[in-house]
Amino acid sequence: MKKNSIAVFIISSLLLACAPIELPTIAPVTQIPFYATDTPLPFIVPVTETPIVLPAITETSTQPFVISITETPIPNPQWWEVYFTDPLILNNENNPAGSIEEKLIGFINSAQTSIHIASFEFNLPRVTDALINAKLRGVDVRWVTDDENGLGIDAQPNRGQFTRLSQNGIEVKDDLGRSALMHNKFWIFDKQITWTGSTNITVNGIYKQNNNVVVIHSPEIALIFEREWEELWTGQFGPRAPSAVNQQWTILNNTPIQVLFSSEDKIVSKLIAIVNDAEVNIRFLAFSFTDDPLAQAMIDRARAGLDVKGVFEAFGSTYSSSELGKFWCANVPARQDGNGSFLHHKVIIIDNSIVITGSLNFSANADDSNEENVIILDNPEIAALYIQEFEKNWAQAKDVSPGTFTCE
């Protein structure tokens, strides 16, 4: 595919220009040949800064990792899995069969050496039980969360799971009382497997909201997230935290993958660069979309003839800060979601090949102040699943009512 081959060329070029990531001994990644071209090339993520080399993380599991999942994963399970919540069908936390919660517990139960977590909030007792059992069998379990929305509300009704973890010897830290959010949503198992996406590990996140999870089986990707997790664990928060953006990419089975962290990596500017490079279509699902430059970049691509569509979470979408009105006034198709709870995705899909997902809402606060994570994958198979999720949400969504916005 043209877009994929271009992305491979770009990241292959970066391999020649940047210092290599210091990795544990692993099976070699598929080698991608260098392709010369005279055509100006778009890029996935611009790399313009001298890399800051963080200490290498060299501890590895001494035993093979075994996945424990009760259902057959979505295609190509050898290095990636993708899951979506389905609040219209699977909406009962008392019967979690087939749920994302069940998948997560499978990974916890199979962990052998470490489970390192950076996740915003938490209230699932079964996950607590699995983590405590992992700790009892010698797994290094540690969690970084938000002060207000994590530890700060743990005494409220239907919470208390962080307290249970602490009482059973699992250390939990927060983000030191910052006004910004520790909004990450990633888990690293045995420094081999990374779980991320938009899903909070809560009843609402898994059983009521529209959310996604992507799981990557790769020591290279796990190392990138481990380095960020170590920063959080040692109290390095916000825009002054070190950026290793030059080292946060790899190629797995011909799939270029880039990982970004806010606020040090200035994610939104890089997303705008990807949007500007779109050639065919753009789809997005957005819980909160208030970033004007990113919206304008999408609108400009629509005016250039691309097929652009998006679904906004209904709550707050008619506020003046939301970009929904801007899309509506520009005649770019955009709808309000039809879920009685929240559409909580933070997803952009470009040219049926590039998928952007993670914890980052499309807002200045998320980009400038919060702790957030984003993963970008250029893979048509993965993109097809996210397009399917988009179409489901689009079909359930509602058109903007006439008169909602006044256009200039």
N, C-alpha and C positions, 0 to 999 in steps of 0.2 A: 504494500500500500504506500502511496506517495508520501503521505504525512508521516507514517511510521519510519520509512527509510530516511527521510530528512532528519527526524528526531534522532535516529541512531547515528547519523553522520555528525550531528552537533555534539552529542555526548561523547562519541568516539574522539572528536577533535579535542574536547576538554580533557580526555584521558591523557593526551600528549602534553597538555599545557599545565596541568595542576599536579600538585604533590599527591602521591597515591595514599589511599586510606590504609592504615596499618591494621591488618585483619588477622584473625586466627587462621590456622591451617584449615582449608576447606577445599572441596572439589572445585575445580576451575569453572568460572563463568564462561559461557559460550563466547568465543572471540568474534568480534565484529570487524570486518575489514574497513580500511580507511578509503573513502571514496572522494576523489578530487572532482571539483566542479567549478565552473566560472559563474554559476548562477548565484545571485545574492540569496543567502539562506536565512529563513526565520529561525528563531530559537525557542526552546522550551523555557529555559530559565537563564537570563543573562548572568554571567559570572564576571564581576568587574573588580572585586576586592581581593587583596592578598589573603590567602587562607590563614586562619588562626588554627594552628595544630593543637588539638587537645590530647591529653595523655591517652595512649592506646589502651583499650580494654581487651585483655588477652585471655581471661578466664573462659573456658569452654566446658560444656558438658562432656563427661567421659563416656557416656552411654548414648546410643541412638535415641532420638525422640520419637515417641509413638503417639499418634493422634487418636483421641477417644471421642468420636462423634457418632451419634446413633443414626444419622441419616446420611445418604450419599451426598457429598458436597456438590455444588454447582461445578460444571466442567473444568478440567485441567487442575485437579486437586494437588498435583505434585508440588506446586509452589505458590498457588494463590487460591483463596476462597472468598466468595462474596455472599453476604446475607442481608436481607431486608426485613424489617418488621412488617407485620400485616395487621394493623389494629382493627380492621373491619371483620377479620376472620379469627385471628388468634389474639383474643383480648382478655384472657382470664389467667391472672397470675397464679391461681390455685391449680391450674393444669398446664404446666409449662412445656409439655411434650412438643418438640419441634421448634421451640423458641430460641432466640438468640441467647437467653439466659442458659438454656440447656447446653448450647454450643460452648459458651464460655466456661461453664463448669467442667465440661469435657477437657478443655485445655488445662484448667487448674488441676484436675485430678491426674493428668498425665505429666505434669511438670516434675522434674527430677532435681534441679539445682536451684533455680531462682524464678521468682515472679516479681517483677518491678513494675509498679503501677503509677501512672500520672492521670488521675481521673477526677472530674469536677465534683460529683456528688454521688451518693450511694445509700440505698435502703433495701437491699435484697438479702434476707436472712439465709437463703440457700447458698448464695455465693459466699457469705461470711463463713458458713459451715465448711465449705470446700477449702477456703483459704486457711482456716484453722487446722483442718486435717493435713493440708500441705505443710504447714509450719511444724506440726507434730512429727511428720516423717522426715524432717530435716531440711525442707526447702527454705531458702532465704526469701521471705515475703516482706515487702516494704511498700508503702503507699504515700504518695504526695497528693494532697487535695487542696481545695480552696479554703480559706479561713472562714468566711461567712457562710457559704453554701455547702461546705463540707463539715468540718469540725464544729463550726458555729451553730449549726442547727441540729446537731446530733442528739440533743436532749428533747427535741420535739416529738410529738406522737408519731408513730410509725417510722421512726428513725432508730438511732441507737446502735447501728452496726459498726461504726468506727470505735465506739466504746467497747463493744465485744471483741473486736480485733485487738485493741490495746490490752484488754484484760487477759488475752491469751498469748501475749508476748510478741504481737505483730506491731512494729513501730509505724506510726502514722505521723506525718508532718504536714503543715500547711504553708501558705505563702507569706507568712510573717506579717500579717495584718495590712497588706497592701490594699489600696482602694481598687486597683485593677483586679481582674479575675485570673485565677489559675484554672483555665477553662479547657486544658488538654483532655484528650480521651484516648490514651494509648496504654497498652499492656505488653510487656516483653516476657516471653517464656523461655527460660534456659538459654538466653542470649542467642536464640535460634529463630524464634517465631514472634512476629509483631501483629498485634490486634489493634486496629484503629478504625476511625470513621466518625460519625456524628452521634453515636448512641451513648447516652448517660446510663450508668448501671443502676437504674431505678425502675420501679413499677411503671411510672409514666413513660420513661424512655423506651422501654421494651414492649409494653403491652398496650399503650394508648397513642403513642406518637408515630409518625412516619420517620424512620431512621435507617441508616445503613452501616454495615461493618465490612471492612476488607481485612483479610488475614494474609500476611506475606510470610512464607517459609523461606527465610534467607538470613544467614549470619551477617551478610553485608548490611542489609536494612536494619536488622536488630542492633548492630553496632552503632548505627547512626542514632537510633532512638535511645540506646543506652547512654551515649554521650550526653544527650539532652537531659535524660533522666538524672544523671549524675550532677549536672548543673543545678537542677531543681532541688535535688536532695541536699546539696551543699549550700543552698540559699542564694543562688545566682538567678535573680528574676529581672524581667523588664528589658528595656532597650539597651542597657549597658552590659547585659550578659554577652559572653563571647559568641561570635558567629563563625561557624565552620561551613558556610554555605557552599564553598568550593568542593567540599568533600562529601556532600550529602546527596549523592546520586550513584547509581550503578546501572548495569544492564543485565537483566535476567531473561534467559531464553528469548533474546532479541527484543525484549521489552525495556525501553528506557524508563527509569524510575527516578524521580527527584523528590526529596523530602525537604520541607521548609518549616521553620519555627518562628513565630512572632514572640516578642516584637523585634528581635535582633535581625531577622532576615528580610524585613520589609516586604512581606508577602504580596500585598495587593498590587504593588507596582509590577511584580513578576507575573501575576495573573493577567494584568492589563496587556503585557507583552504577548502572552499566549493568545488572548482574545484578538488582538490586532493581527495575529498571524492566521486566524481562522480563514478557511477557504470555502467551506460549503455550508455548515450550519453550527448553531450554538443552542444548547438547551441548558436550563438551570432550574434548580429547586432550592429555595432560599427561605430559611426561618426568619432572618433579619437581613435586609438589603438596603443599606443607607449610604453606601459609598458612591458618591456622584461620579468620579472619574471612571470607575469600573462600569457603571451603568452607561455612561456616555460612550465608552469604547464599544459596548455591545450594540447600542443604538446606531453608532456610526457604521458598524459592520452590516447591520440590517439595511441601512440606507445604501450601502455598497452592493446590495443584492443578495446577501446571505439570508438563510432561513433561521430566524432567531425567535425562540419562544421561552417563556419561563412561568413558574408557579411560585407565588409568594404565600407565606403563612398569612392567613386572613387577619389575625390579631395584629394591630398596629400598622397594617399595610396602607391605610388611608391617612396616616399621620403625615404631616408636611415633611418629616425627615425621611420617609420611605421613598424609594425610587419607583414604586408602582405607578404613581401618577405621571412620572416622566416617560415611562414606557407607553402608557395609555395615550398620552398626548402626542407621542411620536408615532402612533399607530403600529407599534411593535406588539405582537400578541403576548399578553400576560394575563394570568388568572389568579384568583384567590382560592386557596385550597379548600376542599370540602370536608376535611377531617374535623369532627367536633372537638378533638383535642388539638395538638399542634402538628403541623408539618415542620419537622425539626432538621431536615436535610440541609447540608451546605455543599451543594454539588454543582459543578459545571461540566458539561460534556461537549467536546469540540470535534467536529468533522467525523463523528461516529468512531473515534479512535482514542482521543485523549480524555481521561477522566481525572477531575480534580475533586478531592473530598477530604474530610477531616473535621476538626472542631471549629474552624474559623468561620464566623459569620462575616458577611461582606460589609464591614463597617470600619470606621476609623479607629474606634476604641479597640476592636479586636486586633487590628494591625499595629497600632502604636503603643498599646499599653498592656494588653492581656498576654498570658502565656497560652499559646495556641499551636496546633500542629496541622500540617497539610501534606498530603501525599499526591503526587501527579504520576499517572501511569499512561503510557502510550501503547494501548493494546486493544484491538477491535473486539476481541471476545469479551473482555471485561466491560468495554464500552457498551456492547450490545445489551448486557444485563442492566446497566444503568439507564440506557434508553428505554428498556422495557419498564423499569420503575418510573421513569418520567412519564411515559404514556399512561400508565395506571393512574398516577397522580393528576395528570392533565385531564383525564376523563372524569375524575371525581371532582375536579375544581369547578369554580363558578366564574363566569365572565363578570367583569366590572360593570356595575349598574350605571346606566347613562346619568349624567349629572353629578357623579361622585367627585369628579375633578373639574376644575375650571382651567382651561388651557389658554395660554397667551396667544 
